[in-house]
Amino acid sequence: MELTLGSSAVRSGEAVTCSASAVVSAWYDQYGTDVLRLCYMYMRNRSDAEDALQETFLKIWRKLDCYEGRNHCTARSWVMKVARNTCMDLLRKSWRVHGELSVADEDLAALGKSTREDRELILDVMNLPEKYRSVILMVCWYGMTIREAAETLQTSQSSVHRRLEKARAMIQD
């Protein structure tokens, strides 16, 4: 079995092994900021996004053996898939009322965006229906390939491509 830690690979059963905690820690260091941004785009506030980030990596730690059986899936796409699913679960369980969407200036600073145009674009993306928002985030924001986004979203590559075109058109309108 092979687990990827950044650019190095660790094979279980060989002289170099890695505990689940070390793998999750390495993935947190590598993908934590991206996961927090993804969670923010779903949860729509920093506090809930931070909760979702913690829940995501707790799930990853508990279910690392599930990843070990998915050799066709990259670590990045699996981590992002767990994050997306965690956000969706939390939103389904959410008791809060979804009012008008706004983005606080300090939250934008945490996302690394500060201009008025950035704020408007983030709001436009956050207001997209989930299936289009997911594709825009995966491909445009995180730089995933169409293939990686399809793996993460558990859909076909052609479906990702169509959704991406539709999302871009919705934002431009």
N, C-alpha and C positions, 0 to 999 in steps of 0.2 A: 504494500500500500504506500502511496506517496502523498505527502502533504506539502503544499507550496508555501514557503515563508518568504514573501518578497521575491527576490531573484534566486534564492537557494531552495533546494528541494531536500526533504528529509524522508528517508525510507525506513519504515518500521522494520525491525528485525535485523538491521545493520548496526554497525558500531555506533553510528550517530542516530540517536532517537530524541524525540521531543515530547514532552508531556502536553496534555490538552491545555493546561493553563498557559504554557509557553506559546503554543500556537495561537490561542485566543489573544494573548497579550501582544504578540507580533502583529496579528491582524488588526487589533485595536489601534496600535501605533500607526499602521499603514493606512487603514480605511476609516478610522474613527471620525475624522473631520468630514469626510464625504457622507458617512452615515448620518451624522448630526445634521448636515445640510438637507439630506433627503428627508429625514424625520421632520425637520422644520417645515419643509414644503408641504408635507401632509398634515402635520399637527397644527400648524399655523400660529404657534407661539413657542417661545424658547423653553419655557418650563416643561411643557408637555413633550417637546422634542428631546430634551435631555432625559426625561423619563423613558421615552421610547428607545433612545440610544442605549441606556443601561439594560433595559429589557431585551433588546436585540442581542447584545453580547452575552447576556445570561443564557438566552436560548441557544446561542451558538456554542457556548461552553457545554451545555447539557446535551446538545444534539450533534456534537462533532463527529460521532461515529456515522451519522447519516451522510455527512459530506464525504467521508472516507470511501463510501461506496459509489460516489458520483465522479468518476475519473474524467468524464466528458465535460464537466462544469468547472470553470475557473473559480478560484477562491473569491475573487472580487465579485463575480456575478452571484455566487451563492450568498455571500455576506449581504449584498444589496437586496437580494430576494428575501432573506430573512428580515431585514430592516423594513422593507415595504410591507410584508405580511404582518409584521408586528404593529406597524402604524395602522394598517387596516383593521386589525383586531381591536386595537385600542379605540379607534374611532367608532367601531360598531358598539363597543361597550360604553362609550362616552355618554355621560349624563348631561354634559353641557349643551347649551343651545348654540347653534352656529349662527351668529349674527353677521353683521357686516364685517368684511375682511379688512383688516388694517395691519400694517407692518410698522413696528416701533423702530425708531432710528438706531437704537442700540442693538436690535436684532439684525438689522441690515449690516451694521458694522461687524457683527459676529459672522455673517455670511460673506464678508469681504466685499460688499457692494455699498456704495455710498452716494452715487449720483441720483438725481431725480429720474433719469431715464432708466437706471437700474431698478429703482423702486417700482416704477410703472411696469417694467417687464416682469419682475418677480410677481407682482399682483396679477398680471395677465396670466402667467403660467399657473399660479395658485388657483385661479378661477376656472381653469380648464377642467372638463370632466376627467375623472381619474385615469381612464385608459389613455388619454392623450397627454395628460400631465406626466404620467410615468415614462412614456416614450421620450418626451422632450428632456426630462431630467436625466435619463439614462444616456441618451445619445449626445445631446447638445451640451449639457452641463458637465457630465462625468466623462465624456469622451469614449463611451463604450462603443464597440462595433455593433452593427445591426445584429450579428450573430449572438454576441454577449447579451444584448438587450432582450433578444428573443428567448434565450436560456433563462434569464432572470425573470421575465414576465410569463414564461411558460406558454409561448405562442410561436407562430411561424415567423420566419424572417420577412416574408412578404406582408404579413399583417403589421409588423413593426414599421416597415417602410411606408405602408399606406397611412397608418396612424400618425407617423412623423409628418408626412405631407399635409394631412388634414390639420394637425395641431399648429403647424407653421402658418397655414392659411387662416386659422381661427385667430391667432395672435395678431396677424397683419391687418385683419379687418377692423 
